Amino acid sequence: MQIGIGFSRQSSSLQAGQEAASLASQLQPKSPQLVLAFCNHALNPQDVYLGIRAVVGAEIPIIGGSAIGVIGNDCLITEGPAVVVASLSSHHIRCHHGHANGLFKDPLQTGRQLGEQLAQVPLPPQLMLLLYDSIRYPAGKFAPAVLNPSNLLLQGLAESTLKVPMLAGAGLLGDHRFQSSWQFTGFDVARHHAVALLLSGPVASVQAVMHGCTPLTTKRYRISSIHGQFLYQLDGRPALQVIDEALGGRQWRAQAPIRELCLGRRLQTDDKLQPQYLNRLISGILPEQDGLVLFEDDLAEGDEVLLMRRAPELALQAAAEQTAALLAGINQSGQQPLLALYINCGGRAVPNEQAETREIQRRLNQANIPLLGFYSGVELAPIQGQTRGLDWSGVLTILCRSKPCLSA
């Protein structure tokens, strides 16, 4: 696989797309099979797309969309205009893509539709990259954003006739204000879409999920009133009052999203390299001040949760240990690493929480592995055999050539 990655910080959206695509083309001069591209809210996605298209031509699919920030081997941009473009080509690895709209109305059917589009891929797929619009309702002056939950989209994919392989992906988000996000769907720029890329042929992947939260206290709370993404009561009491007491005040209520804590559900695992908790972020407070708005809708009455705080030191430790474990496994297998994809929670894009990303950069640079990454709203990865939407996590996926190449 030939890979070229280019970045731009140009304030002109059209020029930023052109510059990043030109730099990627210089590093990978062959005609690409596929372009991956991500840009933040400081740039107009339509013009970024046109700038990339002016360089790569009309026939190459462009997959990607909104990102809070972008990551590379020697680049980490979380402020100001930012665009990354990766140009990929291979004589042996095959790329297939599809997209489906209607996420706003029916995420379950959107997942089924996307799966059926890709079910006819001639070679067994080895990896899926799934990208979708995080925003269902953008944040307003008096109301927090409501996000598209990932579980119904993933369920629809699972119910299709596509045999879904290992999956990595993200709910795309362009800024911390939770305004509209955009998707590059191959040959268009759209909203409320889910986009999938399948890789087939002599390619394998290894993956690690890196959390960065720890319980605020050991106390567990039982959910006693919840409706979808709207949580009203913990232990039979208003959830807001419970959190007020735990945090010693009401200042946290002014945040949207809530930055001081999230909810965590304990996972049954003794493996220190696996996530210990499934965390759920809070996008804000309902306008009536009677409940919380969660990122996902997969918690139910009777579930036990803990109040979790951010722990950058744990994120750094996980980044060091799990990246080292992945690289050691690749070494032992004799596989050739091709590309690392790092999808990181947008909440970690702040300057004092970037140590784990820089640690991953350092280790991948030592191993001479190209890195493409971005900051997202939700991260997707398999946990205990089930693909889930994750919050406050980083998902590192390394693509490898799995066997001797076949003749083209």
Secondary structure, 3 states (H helix, E strand, C coil): CEEEEEEECCCCHHHHHHHHHHHHHHHCCCCCCEEEEEECCCCCHHHHHHHHHHHHCCCCCEEEEECCCEEECCEEECCCCCEEEEEEECCCCEEEEEEECCCCCCHHHHHHHHHHHHCCCCCCEEEEEEEEECEEECCCCCCCCEECCHHHHHHHHHHCCCCCCEEEEEEECCCCCCCCCCEEEECCEECCCEEEEEEECCEEEEEEEEECEEECCCCCEEEEEEECCEEEEECCEEHHHHHHHHHCCCHHHHCCCCCCCEEEEECCCCCCCCCCEEEECEEEECCCCCCEEECCCCCCCCCEEEEEEECHHHHHHHHHHHHHHHHHHHHHHCCEEEEEEEEEEHHHHCHHHCHHHHHHHHHHHHCCCCEEEEEECEEEEEECCEEEEECCEEEEEEEEECCCCCCC
